[in-house]
Amino acid sequence: MKALIQNYASVDTTEPLYLSECLNSVGIETTTWKNQDVSAFDMFDLSNPNLFITHYNLVTNDIIKYLSGHQNIECILNITGASQEHIDMLDNMFTKNKIKCPFVFTNQPTKLNNLISRKIKLVSIMHGVDCFLHQQGIGVENFSIELGIITDYSSKQDLHQLTENYSTYHYVTHKDMVDADIVSPVLHLYPLYHNYLQTVIAYKDAYIPQSFFDAVFYGNEVYTVINSSQQSNRLSDALQSSVKTSTKLACTPSEVPKPGSIDFNTVKKQITSNHTCFHRTKRLLSKLKCSEAENNMDQLIAKVCK
């Protein structure tokens, strides 16, 4: 099998990059389409893939045209962020053009997904730890801060309740924030996590971003925070179900536990054992029914995810 993955990485996720690394690790020749100036026809002809993976918002008329004329290529779409209208439109477009699409997937866990499958099956493949981030070798000065807040809110004022019981804290954002202390894409945050006694992921919506998994793996205690108690309970239920832990990992700003009050080692072990980029790639291979590659991934997981 040969795979072509369009680079849909953003400030929030490195998923296409870690999928490419993982597939290459189990012998699937994978090309990452990084230069968007290269035409779809040239890219497909150059890589000659059996599998194409991209995000729904990068699908162009040229991609549709090429895939409709090459029905030996399976196309998988990440539809995170799509509305039901988007899903229905893509479903009709792929069916009309006879494009082979075994499934589409969302990074939302099943318990947080509100989208409905039509003709094309919709599955959940959550974000996972990017275990390749450290290969960048980014060096940062060591420091010790009580709280690191990773947020998509636009102002510190929206989260003032979070810092009331802390004397030192940083506001970290992947995007523009009026008064952020650190602005960095998730790609470059990994060496910072261990400098915070606690990391809080504060997003406006009920969502489990890649930074949650990265922060647990590379850092210390990590919680997700959302202002609505109803949404907090829903998010907590989804996290406890996914991570298989009794620890309440989602809460409102006033409910964040004091540092050290909970033994976080079991959570870290669960993340390392079940929620890395290798596990997410294994799930993708399982849904594609690539049993040989899936078995190879199992062997790799046994070696590196201890």
C-alpha atoms as a printed R data frame, in Angstrom:
    type eleno elety resid chain resno       x      y       z
1   ATOM     1    CA   MET     A     1   0.000  0.000   0.000
2   ATOM     2    CA   LYS     A     2   1.054  3.587  -0.703
3   ATOM     3    CA   ALA     A     3  -0.518  6.547   1.070
4   ATOM     4    CA   LEU     A     4  -0.746 10.260   0.326
5   ATOM     5    CA   ILE     A     5  -1.621 12.541   3.239
6   ATOM     6    CA   GLN     A     6  -2.428 16.169   2.584
7   ATOM     7    CA   ASN     A     7  -0.909 18.379   5.256
8   ATOM     8    CA   TYR     A     8  -3.936 19.717   7.124
9   ATOM     9    CA   ALA     A     9  -1.882 20.409  10.263
10  ATOM    10    CA   SER     A    10  -2.848 23.598  12.081
11  ATOM    11    CA   VAL     A    11  -1.858 25.495  15.215
12  ATOM    12    CA   ASP     A    12  -4.074 23.021  17.137
13  ATOM    13    CA   THR     A    13  -3.033 19.667  15.671
14  ATOM    14    CA   THR     A    14  -0.165 17.782  14.052
15  ATOM    15    CA   GLU     A    15  -2.337 14.797  13.139
16  ATOM    16    CA   PRO     A    16  -1.427 14.484   9.421
17  ATOM    17    CA   LEU     A    17   2.273 14.622  10.326
18  ATOM    18    CA   TYR     A    18   2.099 11.927  12.994
19  ATOM    19    CA   LEU     A    19  -0.131  9.715  10.835
20  ATOM    20    CA   SER     A    20   2.497  9.915   8.097
21  ATOM    21    CA   GLU     A    21   5.308  9.004  10.512
22  ATOM    22    CA   CYS     A    22   3.329  6.122  11.997
23  ATOM    23    CA   LEU     A    23   2.340  4.644   8.630
24  ATOM    24    CA   ASN     A    24   5.930  4.828   7.427
25  ATOM    25    CA   SER     A    25   6.980  3.087  10.662
26  ATOM    26    CA   VAL     A    26   4.996 -0.027   9.724
27  ATOM    27    CA   GLY     A    27   6.151 -0.195   6.123
28  ATOM    28    CA   ILE     A    28   3.419  1.775   4.356
29  ATOM    29    CA   GLU     A    29   5.166  4.146   1.955
30  ATOM    30    CA   THR     A    30   3.627  7.500   2.797
31  ATOM    31    CA   THR     A    31   4.026 10.877   1.111
32  ATOM    32    CA   THR     A    32   3.004 14.087   2.876
33  ATOM    33    CA   TRP     A    33   1.574 16.699   0.528
34  ATOM    34    CA   LYS     A    34   3.122 19.760   2.167
35  ATOM    35    CA   ASN     A    35   3.454 22.195  -0.735
36  ATOM    36    CA   GLN     A    36  -0.066 23.315  -1.570
37  ATOM    37    CA   ASP     A    37   1.235 25.007  -4.729
38  ATOM    38    CA   VAL     A    38   1.781 21.575  -6.285
39  ATOM    39    CA   SER     A    39  -1.316 20.651  -8.288
40  ATOM    40    CA   ALA     A    40  -3.512 17.729  -7.249
41  ATOM    41    CA   PHE     A    41  -2.873 15.927 -10.533
42  ATOM    42    CA   ASP     A    42   0.911 16.252 -10.191
43  ATOM    43    CA   MET     A    43   0.839 15.178  -6.539
44  ATOM    44    CA   PHE     A    44  -1.281 12.090  -7.177
45  ATOM    45    CA   ASP     A    45   0.729 11.099 -10.245
46  ATOM    46    CA   LEU     A    46   3.990 11.533  -8.347
47  ATOM    47    CA   SER     A    47   2.987  9.536  -5.260
48  ATOM    48    CA   ASN     A    48   0.719  6.972  -6.995
49  ATOM    49    CA   PRO     A    49  -1.246  6.207  -3.783
50  ATOM    50    CA   ASN     A    50  -3.837  3.568  -2.934
51  ATOM    51    CA   LEU     A    51  -4.955  5.678   0.045
52  ATOM    52    CA   PHE     A    52  -5.532  9.426   0.319
53  ATOM    53    CA   ILE     A    53  -6.150 11.177   3.646
54  ATOM    54    CA   THR     A    54  -7.112 14.832   3.985
55  ATOM    55    CA   HIS     A    55  -9.364 17.271   5.834
56  ATOM    56    CA   TYR     A    56 -12.752 18.019   4.335
57  ATOM    57    CA   ASN     A    57 -12.053 21.747   3.972
58  ATOM    58    CA   LEU     A    58  -9.051 21.077   1.702
59  ATOM    59    CA   VAL     A    59 -11.047 19.057  -0.848
60  ATOM    60    CA   THR     A    60 -10.953 20.860  -4.201
61  ATOM    61    CA   ASN     A    61 -12.613 20.280  -7.562
62  ATOM    62    CA   ASP     A    62  -9.303 18.948  -8.917
63  ATOM    63    CA   ILE     A    63  -9.103 16.376  -6.106
64  ATOM    64    CA   ILE     A    64 -12.676 15.276  -6.784
65  ATOM    65    CA   LYS     A    65 -11.948 15.068 -10.514
66  ATOM    66    CA   TYR     A    66  -8.807 12.977 -10.002
67  ATOM    67    CA   LEU     A    67 -10.372 10.578  -7.511
68  ATOM    68    CA   SER     A    68 -13.464 10.067  -9.661
69  ATOM    69    CA   GLY     A    69 -11.179  8.964 -12.508
70  ATOM    70    CA   HIS     A    70  -9.015  6.717 -10.290
71  ATOM    71    CA   GLN     A    71 -11.378  4.524  -8.324
72  ATOM    72    CA   ASN     A    72  -8.542  2.323  -7.070
73  ATOM    73    CA   ILE     A    73  -7.728  5.083  -4.548
74  ATOM    74    CA   GLU     A    74  -9.528  5.045  -1.205
75  ATOM    75    CA   CYS     A    75 -10.164  8.488   0.265
76  ATOM    76    CA   ILE     A    76 -10.506  9.140   4.006
77  ATOM    77    CA   LEU     A    77 -11.637 12.542   5.289
78  ATOM    78    CA   ASN     A    78 -11.181 14.160   8.679
79  ATOM    79    CA   ILE     A    79 -14.467 16.066   9.075
80  ATOM    80    CA   THR     A    80 -13.753 17.679  12.475
81  ATOM    81    CA   GLY     A    81 -15.406 21.093  12.552
82  ATOM    82    CA   ALA     A    82 -17.921 20.225   9.837
83  ATOM    83    CA   SER     A    83 -21.633 20.872  10.136
84  ATOM    84    CA   GLN     A    84 -24.266 18.288   9.228
85  ATOM    85    CA   GLU     A    85 -24.814 20.268   6.026
86  ATOM    86    CA   HIS     A    86 -21.142 19.808   5.120
87  ATOM    87    CA   ILE     A    87 -21.386 16.061   5.797
88  ATOM    88    CA   ASP     A    88 -24.479 15.663   3.631
89  ATOM    89    CA   MET     A    89 -22.920 17.670   0.791
90  ATOM    90    CA   LEU     A    90 -19.713 15.604   0.846
91  ATOM    91    CA   ASP     A    91 -21.708 12.387   1.064
92  ATOM    92    CA   ASN     A    92 -23.681 13.328  -2.060
93  ATOM    93    CA   MET     A    93 -20.595 14.550  -3.916
94  ATOM    94    CA   PHE     A    94 -18.601 11.378  -3.255
95  ATOM    95    CA   THR     A    95 -21.536  9.126  -4.131
96  ATOM    96    CA   LYS     A    96 -22.285 11.048  -7.335
97  ATOM    97    CA   ASN     A    97 -18.642 10.908  -8.469
98  ATOM    98    CA   LYS     A    98 -18.225  7.253  -7.424
99  ATOM    99    CA   ILE     A    99 -15.305  8.044  -5.135
100 ATOM   100    CA   LYS     A   100 -14.311  5.167  -2.871
101 ATOM   101    CA   CYS     A   101 -14.628  6.419   0.707
102 ATOM   102    CA   PRO     A   102 -14.746  3.619   3.327
103 ATOM   103    CA   PHE     A   103 -15.430  6.125   6.121
104 ATOM   104    CA   VAL     A   104 -14.928  9.673   7.334
105 ATOM   105    CA   PHE     A   105 -13.780 10.455  10.855
106 ATOM   106    CA   THR     A   106 -14.036 13.091  13.544
107 ATOM   107    CA   ASN     A   107 -11.584 13.854  16.348
108 ATOM   108    CA   GLN     A   108 -14.518 14.213  18.724
109 ATOM   109    CA   PRO     A   109 -15.092 11.187  20.981
110 ATOM   110    CA   THR     A   110 -18.345  9.356  20.303
111 ATOM   111    CA   LYS     A   111 -20.032 10.856  23.379
112 ATOM   112    CA   LEU     A   112 -19.394 14.411  22.139
113 ATOM   113    CA   ASN     A   113 -20.201 13.869  18.480
114 ATOM   114    CA   ASN     A   114 -23.494 15.314  17.232
115 ATOM   115    CA   LEU     A   115 -23.019 14.480  13.538
116 ATOM   116    CA   ILE     A   116 -25.001 11.727  11.834
117 ATOM   117    CA   SER     A   117 -23.706  9.208   9.284
118 ATOM   118    CA   ARG     A   118 -25.400  9.056   5.917
119 ATOM   119    CA   LYS     A   119 -24.253  6.663   3.185
120 ATOM   120    CA   ILE     A   120 -20.606  7.038   4.160
121 ATOM   121    CA   LYS     A   121 -19.829  5.709   7.630
122 ATOM   122    CA   LEU     A   122 -18.700  8.211  10.273
123 ATOM   123    CA   VAL     A   123 -16.313  7.027  13.000
124 ATOM   124    CA   SER     A   124 -14.444  8.637  15.884
125 ATOM   125    CA   ILE     A   125 -10.641  8.768  15.811
126 ATOM   126    CA   MET     A   126  -9.642 11.106  18.608
127 ATOM   127    CA   HIS     A   127  -6.518 13.205  18.843
128 ATOM   128    CA   GLY     A   128  -3.574 11.435  20.420
129 ATOM   129    CA   VAL     A   129  -0.119 12.146  21.803
130 ATOM   130    CA   ASP     A   130   2.332 13.159  19.091
131 ATOM   131    CA   CYS     A   131   5.266 10.985  20.198
132 ATOM   132    CA   PHE     A   132   7.500 12.485  17.500
133 ATOM   133    CA   LEU     A   133   7.470 16.078  18.782
134 ATOM   134    CA   HIS     A   134  10.678 15.689  20.810
135 ATOM   135    CA   GLN     A   135  12.593 14.875  17.618
136 ATOM   136    CA   GLN     A   136  12.575 18.609  16.857
137 ATOM   137    CA   GLY     A   137  15.064 19.058  19.690
138 ATOM   138    CA   ILE     A   138  13.665 22.430  20.744
139 ATOM   139    CA   GLY     A   139  15.513 23.787  23.749
140 ATOM   140    CA   VAL     A   140  13.749 26.024  26.271
141 ATOM   141    CA   GLU     A   141  14.824 27.450  29.582
142 ATOM   142    CA   ASN     A   142  13.571 25.447  32.567
143 ATOM   143    CA   PHE     A   143  11.292 27.265  34.961
144 ATOM   144    CA   SER     A   144   8.688 26.347  37.555
145 ATOM   145    CA   ILE     A   145   5.208 27.853  37.265
146 ATOM   146    CA   GLU     A   146   2.202 26.627  39.237
147 ATOM   147    CA   LEU     A   147  -0.333 26.802  36.409
148 ATOM   148    CA   GLY     A   148  -0.244 26.817  32.618
149 ATOM   149    CA   ILE     A   149  -3.556 27.710  30.946
150 ATOM   150    CA   ILE     A   150  -3.866 26.629  27.317
151 ATOM   151    CA   THR     A   151  -6.886 28.379  25.892
152 ATOM   152    CA   ASP     A   152  -8.770 29.510  22.813
153 ATOM   153    CA   TYR     A   153 -10.471 32.356  24.688
154 ATOM   154    CA   SER     A   154  -9.609 35.842  23.417
155 ATOM   155    CA   SER     A   155  -8.927 37.488  26.783
156 ATOM   156    CA   LYS     A   156  -7.679 36.640  30.267
157 ATOM   157    CA   GLN     A   157 -10.801 38.260  31.674
158 ATOM   158    CA   ASP     A   158 -12.865 35.309  30.415
159 ATOM   159    CA   LEU     A   159 -10.908 32.975  32.715
160 ATOM   160    CA   HIS     A   160 -10.168 35.100  35.775
161 ATOM   161    CA   GLN     A   161 -11.667 32.464  38.132
162 ATOM   162    CA   LEU     A   162  -8.930 30.005  37.192
163 ATOM   163    CA   THR     A   163  -6.059 31.973  38.702
164 ATOM   164    CA   GLU     A   164  -7.549 32.993  42.050
165 ATOM   165    CA   ASN     A   165  -5.696 30.282  44.023
166 ATOM   166    CA   TYR     A   166  -2.372 30.475  42.172
167 ATOM   167    CA   SER     A   167   0.491 32.911  42.668
168 ATOM   168    CA   THR     A   168   2.235 32.102  39.356
169 ATOM   169    CA   TYR     A   169   0.621 31.252  36.032
170 ATOM   170    CA   HIS     A   170   0.941 31.598  32.274
171 ATOM   171    CA   TYR     A   171  -1.738 32.074  29.640
172 ATOM   172    CA   VAL     A   172  -0.767 30.069  26.552
173 ATOM   173    CA   THR     A   173  -2.612 30.183  23.249
174 ATOM   174    CA   HIS     A   174  -2.180 28.676  19.803
175 ATOM   175    CA   LYS     A   175  -3.857 31.698  18.241
176 ATOM   176    CA   ASP     A   176  -4.083 35.436  18.794
177 ATOM   177    CA   MET     A   177  -4.997 36.371  22.353
178 ATOM   178    CA   VAL     A   178  -4.926 39.980  23.413
179 ATOM   179    CA   ASP     A   179  -2.839 39.465  26.543
180 ATOM   180    CA   ALA     A   180  -1.331 35.985  26.196
181 ATOM   181    CA   ASP     A   181   2.001 35.219  27.872
182 ATOM   182    CA   ILE     A   182   3.000 32.628  25.252
183 ATOM   183    CA   VAL     A   183   1.704 32.183  21.687
184 ATOM   184    CA   SER     A   184   2.769 28.875  20.152
185 ATOM   185    CA   PRO     A   185   1.361 26.156  17.903
186 ATOM   186    CA   VAL     A   186   0.896 22.744  19.507
187 ATOM   187    CA   LEU     A   187   3.882 21.586  17.424
188 ATOM   188    CA   HIS     A   188   6.311 23.582  19.586
189 ATOM   189    CA   LEU     A   189   4.720 23.376  23.037
190 ATOM   190    CA   TYR     A   190   5.992 19.969  24.142
191 ATOM   191    CA   PRO     A   191   9.154 21.212  25.998
192 ATOM   192    CA   LEU     A   192   7.106 23.657  28.069
193 ATOM   193    CA   TYR     A   193   4.578 21.284  29.637
194 ATOM   194    CA   HIS     A   194   6.896 19.898  32.333
195 ATOM   195    CA   ASN     A   195   7.523 23.435  33.627
196 ATOM   196    CA   TYR     A   196   3.941 23.685  34.927
197 ATOM   197    CA   LEU     A   197   2.833 21.885  38.085
198 ATOM   198    CA   GLN     A   198  -0.627 21.863  36.516
199 ATOM   199    CA   THR     A   199  -1.833 22.447  32.979
200 ATOM   200    CA   VAL     A   200  -5.429 23.446  32.344
201 ATOM   201    CA   ILE     A   201  -6.950 23.180  28.877
202 ATOM   202    CA   ALA     A   202  -9.650 25.857  28.757
203 ATOM   203    CA   TYR     A   203 -11.669 25.761  25.544
204 ATOM   204    CA   LYS     A   204 -14.969 27.472  24.825
205 ATOM   205    CA   ASP     A   205 -16.619 24.301  23.541
206 ATOM   206    CA   ALA     A   206 -16.742 20.719  24.799
207 ATOM   207    CA   TYR     A   207 -13.751 19.334  22.913
208 ATOM   208    CA   ILE     A   208 -10.664 17.260  23.727
209 ATOM   209    CA   PRO     A   209  -7.761 18.807  21.787
210 ATOM   210    CA   GLN     A   210  -4.385 17.266  21.029
211 ATOM   211    CA   SER     A   211  -2.804 19.553  23.640
212 ATOM   212    CA   PHE     A   212  -4.608 17.604  26.383
213 ATOM   213    CA   PHE     A   213  -2.905 14.330  25.416
214 ATOM   214    CA   ASP     A   214   0.469 15.978  24.738
215 ATOM   215    CA   ALA     A   215   0.375 17.800  28.084
216 ATOM   216    CA   VAL     A   216  -0.332 14.595  30.039
217 ATOM   217    CA   PHE     A   217   2.439 12.734  28.212
218 ATOM   218    CA   TYR     A   218   5.120 15.451  28.350
219 ATOM   219    CA   GLY     A   219   4.017 17.246  31.525
220 ATOM   220    CA   ASN     A   220   2.384 16.798  34.916
221 ATOM   221    CA   GLU     A   221  -1.246 17.127  36.068
222 ATOM   222    CA   VAL     A   222  -3.692 18.116  33.325
223 ATOM   223    CA   TYR     A   223  -7.371 19.065  33.450
224 ATOM   224    CA   THR     A   224  -9.849 20.429  30.959
225 ATOM   225    CA   VAL     A   225 -12.007 23.349  32.004
226 ATOM   226    CA   ILE     A   226 -15.222 24.733  30.575
227 ATOM   227    CA   ASN     A   227 -17.425 27.425  32.091
228 ATOM   228    CA   SER     A   228 -20.769 25.623  31.774
229 ATOM   229    CA   SER     A   229 -21.380 22.995  34.490
230 ATOM   230    CA   GLN     A   230 -23.623 21.038  32.108
231 ATOM   231    CA   GLN     A   231 -20.939 20.975  29.412
232 ATOM   232    CA   SER     A   232 -18.323 20.198  32.055
233 ATOM   233    CA   ASN     A   233 -20.225 17.073  33.137
234 ATOM   234    CA   ARG     A   234 -20.628 16.007  29.519
235 ATOM   235    CA   LEU     A   235 -16.934 16.526  28.821
236 ATOM   236    CA   SER     A   236 -15.948 14.737  32.035
237 ATOM   237    CA   ASP     A   237 -18.099 11.752  31.104
238 ATOM   238    CA   ALA     A   238 -16.490 11.580  27.651
239 ATOM   239    CA   LEU     A   239 -12.969 11.814  29.082
240 ATOM   240    CA   GLN     A   240 -13.515  9.255  31.836
241 ATOM   241    CA   SER     A   241 -15.041  6.862  29.309
242 ATOM   242    CA   SER     A   242 -12.221  7.347  26.784
243 ATOM   243    CA   VAL     A   243  -9.279  7.348  29.204
244 ATOM   244    CA   LYS     A   244 -10.829  4.638  31.404
245 ATOM   245    CA   THR     A   245 -10.222  6.459  34.660
246 ATOM   246    CA   SER     A   246 -12.283  7.430  37.684
247 ATOM   247    CA   THR     A   247 -10.355 10.709  37.955
248 ATOM   248    CA   LYS     A   248 -12.516 13.693  37.050
249 ATOM   249    CA   LEU     A   249 -10.504 15.288  34.248
250 ATOM   250    CA   ALA     A   250 -13.001 17.990  33.261
251 ATOM   251    CA   CYS     A   251 -14.455 20.621  35.542
252 ATOM   252    CA   THR     A   252 -15.561 24.228  35.872
253 ATOM   253    CA   PRO     A   253 -12.911 26.860  36.766
254 ATOM   254    CA   SER     A   254 -13.752 26.771  40.484
255 ATOM   255    CA   GLU     A   255 -13.481 22.952  40.652
256 ATOM   256    CA   VAL     A   256  -9.848 22.495  39.555
257 ATOM   257    CA   PRO     A   257  -8.103 20.324  42.212
258 ATOM   258    CA   LYS     A   258  -5.085 21.654  44.077
259 ATOM   259    CA   PRO     A   259  -1.727 20.499  42.644
260 ATOM   260    CA   GLY     A   260  -0.669 17.176  44.133
261 ATOM   261    CA   SER     A   261  -4.083 16.337  45.592
262 ATOM   262    CA   ILE     A   262  -4.619 13.552  43.041
263 ATOM   263    CA   ASP     A   263  -2.206 10.774  42.030
264 ATOM   264    CA   PHE     A   264  -1.891 11.457  38.312
265 ATOM   265    CA   ASN     A   265   0.427  8.531  37.538
266 ATOM   266    CA   THR     A   266  -2.460  6.217  36.626
267 ATOM   267    CA   VAL     A   267  -3.808  8.790  34.157
268 ATOM   268    CA   LYS     A   268  -0.362  9.204  32.565
269 ATOM   269    CA   LYS     A   269  -0.052  5.432  32.274
270 ATOM   270    CA   GLN     A   270  -3.462  5.164  30.603
271 ATOM   271    CA   ILE     A   271  -2.578  7.879  28.087
272 ATOM   272    CA   THR     A   272   0.784  6.271  27.282
273 ATOM   273    CA   SER     A   273  -0.735  2.791  27.001
274 ATOM   274    CA   ASN     A   274  -3.811  3.674  24.946
275 ATOM   275    CA   HIS     A   275  -3.859  7.194  23.544
276 ATOM   276    CA   THR     A   276  -0.740  7.885  21.484
277 ATOM   277    CA   CYS     A   277  -0.467  8.607  17.767
278 ATOM   278    CA   PHE     A   278   0.397  4.926  17.282
279 ATOM   279    CA   HIS     A   279  -2.928  3.864  18.809
280 ATOM   280    CA   ARG     A   280  -4.830  6.346  16.610
281 ATOM   281    CA   THR     A   281  -3.079  5.032  13.504
282 ATOM   282    CA   LYS     A   282  -3.878  1.469  14.555
283 ATOM   283    CA   ARG     A   283  -7.565  2.425  14.778
284 ATOM   284    CA   LEU     A   284  -7.398  3.927  11.294
285 ATOM   285    CA   LEU     A   285  -5.786  0.766   9.929
286 ATOM   286    CA   SER     A   286  -8.403 -1.353  11.691
287 ATOM   287    CA   LYS     A   287 -11.231  0.609  10.048
288 ATOM   288    CA   LEU     A   288  -9.476  0.180   6.691
289 ATOM   289    CA   LYS     A   289  -9.205 -3.579   7.372
290 ATOM   290    CA   CYS     A   290  -5.432 -3.522   6.797
291 ATOM   291    CA   SER     A   291  -4.783 -6.498   9.066
292 ATOM   292    CA   GLU     A   292  -1.069 -6.982   8.278
293 ATOM   293    CA   ALA     A   293  -0.223 -3.312   8.893
294 ATOM   294    CA   GLU     A   294  -2.426 -3.326  11.989
295 ATOM   295    CA   ASN     A   295  -0.507 -6.321  13.381
296 ATOM   296    CA   ASN     A   296   2.774 -4.533  12.665
297 ATOM   297    CA   MET     A   297   1.436 -1.507  14.538
298 ATOM   298    CA   ASP     A   298   0.519 -3.731  17.500
299 ATOM   299    CA   GLN     A   299   4.118 -4.939  17.641
300 ATOM   300    CA   LEU     A   300   5.423 -1.373  17.462
301 ATOM   301    CA   ILE     A   301   3.051 -0.248  20.234
302 ATOM   302    CA   ALA     A   302   4.275 -3.094  22.450
303 ATOM   303    CA   LYS     A   303   7.830 -1.796  22.055
304 ATOM   304    CA   VAL     A   304   7.375  1.953  22.406
305 ATOM   305    CA   CYS     A   305   4.219  2.526  24.489
306 ATOM   306    CA   LYS     A   306   5.207  1.166  27.879
